[in-house]
Each structure stands twice: as structure tokens, then as C-alpha cells.
């Protein structure tokens, strides 16, 4: 499974990491939805979209002051100051989870310095 979407190669210089993840909705009854995620270098942000070709994000936040924490082989969370809640994300495999958590935390460090 590749994290890079070939159709978006022209935007590769903007994007640190991208790919499909499942995101748990807010609240007690928030269900899981599959979204296209991108770590955006110029905006120093994580965005999610309805699909890989979508132009307008469904949501996102500035990553400064946040941290990704692996909870098990596929589940990870993002927490930190400035966030309205803890974000729960699921990956297709342990390998994909490790790539995302590592990339996310390295990205946060790079924009914090």
C-alpha cells in the first residue's frame, strides 16, 4: 500500500505525508469515516479531505504543540495544546501506522524549531 497518491504528484513539494486513514468522529456516538489525510508543509498543518482529488478540506489544524501516540498496531491519537479534542485515527496496517506516527512527530518537531 503506497501512501502517496500519484495523481497529486504536482503538489508533492507541499506535502510531507499523505494517504488514506480512518478518523473517528467527535462525540460519544462519533463513527469512523475514511478520509484522505495530508501533512501540509507551508501551512504547518494536518488536513483531511473527503477524497484524494478533493480541493477543499473537511477539517484540519496547525500541528505545532501536538503529538502523535500509537495506541496499538493500527490505532493512534493526536493530542496537544490548541486542539479542541483528541483525534483518533486508524491505519490499514502496523507498517502504515509506524510511518504516519514517525512522519507526524518529525513534522511537528520541524515546524516547532
C-alpha positions as CSV (number, residue, x, y, z in Angstrom):
1,X,0.0,0.0,0.0
2,X,1.5,3.3,-1.1
3,X,0.9,6.4,1.0
4,X,1.5,8.7,-2.0
5,X,-1.3,9.4,-4.4
6,X,0.2,9.5,-7.9
7,X,-2.4,11.9,-9.1
8,X,-1.2,14.5,-6.6
9,X,2.5,14.5,-7.5
10,X,2.4,18.1,-8.7
11,X,1.7,19.0,-5.1
12,X,4.4,16.8,-3.6
13,X,6.6,19.7,-2.5
14,X,3.7,20.9,-0.3
15,X,3.0,17.6,1.2
16,X,5.2,15.7,3.8
17,X,2.9,12.7,4.1
18,X,-0.4,11.7,2.6
19,X,-2.8,8.8,2.5
20,X,-6.0,7.1,3.5
21,X,-6.8,6.9,7.2
22,X,-9.9,6.3,9.2
23,X,-10.9,9.1,11.6
24,X,-13.3,8.7,14.5
25,X,-15.9,11.4,14.6
26,X,-16.4,13.7,17.6
27,X,-18.6,13.0,20.5
28,X,-19.9,9.9,22.2
29,X,-21.6,8.5,19.0
30,X,-18.9,9.6,16.5
31,X,-18.5,6.9,13.9
32,X,-15.4,6.1,11.8
33,X,-15.0,7.6,8.3
34,X,-12.3,7.1,5.8
35,X,-10.6,10.3,4.8
36,X,-7.6,11.4,2.7
37,X,-5.0,13.0,5.0
38,X,-2.2,15.4,4.2
39,X,0.6,16.9,6.2
40,X,1.0,20.3,4.6
41,X,4.4,21.9,4.8
42,X,3.7,25.6,4.0
43,X,0.6,25.7,6.3
44,X,2.3,23.5,9.0
45,X,-1.0,21.7,9.3
46,X,-2.7,18.3,9.0
47,X,-5.8,18.4,6.7
48,X,-8.3,15.7,5.8
49,X,-10.5,15.5,2.7
50,X,-13.5,13.6,1.5
51,X,-11.3,12.0,-1.2
52,X,-7.8,12.2,-2.7
53,X,-9.0,14.5,-5.5
54,X,-10.9,16.9,-3.3
55,X,-9.8,20.5,-3.3
56,X,-11.4,21.7,0.0
57,X,-10.5,20.1,3.3
58,X,-13.3,18.7,5.5
59,X,-11.1,19.8,8.5
60,X,-7.7,20.3,9.8
61,X,-5.4,22.0,12.4
62,X,-2.0,23.6,12.9
63,X,0.3,20.8,14.2
64,X,2.5,23.0,16.5
65,X,2.3,21.7,20.1
66,X,0.7,18.4,19.2
67,X,1.9,14.8,19.4
68,X,1.0,11.5,17.8
69,X,0.9,8.5,20.0
70,X,0.5,4.9,18.9
71,X,-2.2,3.0,20.9
72,X,-1.9,-0.4,19.3
73,X,-0.9,-1.9,15.9
74,X,-3.4,0.3,13.9
75,X,-4.8,2.9,16.2
76,X,-3.1,6.2,17.1
77,X,-4.2,9.5,18.6
78,X,-3.2,13.1,18.2
79,X,-3.3,15.3,21.3
80,X,-1.9,18.6,22.3
81,X,-2.5,22.3,23.2
82,X,-4.7,24.2,20.9
83,X,-6.8,21.2,19.8
84,X,-10.5,21.1,20.6
85,X,-10.3,17.3,21.2
86,X,-8.2,14.2,21.0
87,X,-8.2,12.8,17.4
88,X,-8.3,9.1,16.9
89,X,-7.0,7.6,13.6
90,X,-6.7,4.1,12.3
91,X,-4.3,2.8,9.7
92,X,-4.6,-0.2,7.4
93,X,-1.5,-1.9,8.9
94,X,1.1,-1.6,11.6
95,X,3.7,-0.5,9.0
96,X,1.5,2.3,7.8
97,X,0.9,3.3,11.4
98,X,4.6,3.5,12.1
99,X,5.2,5.6,9.0
100,X,2.4,8.1,10.0
101,X,3.4,8.4,13.6
102,X,7.1,8.9,12.8
103,X,6.4,11.3,9.9
104,X,3.9,13.3,12.0
105,X,6.1,13.7,15.0
106,X,9.1,14.6,12.9
107,X,7.0,17.1,11.1
108,X,5.8,18.7,14.3
109,X,9.4,19.0,15.5
110,X,10.5,20.6,12.2
111,X,7.8,23.3,12.4
112,X,8.3,23.9,16.1
113,X,12.1,24.7,15.8
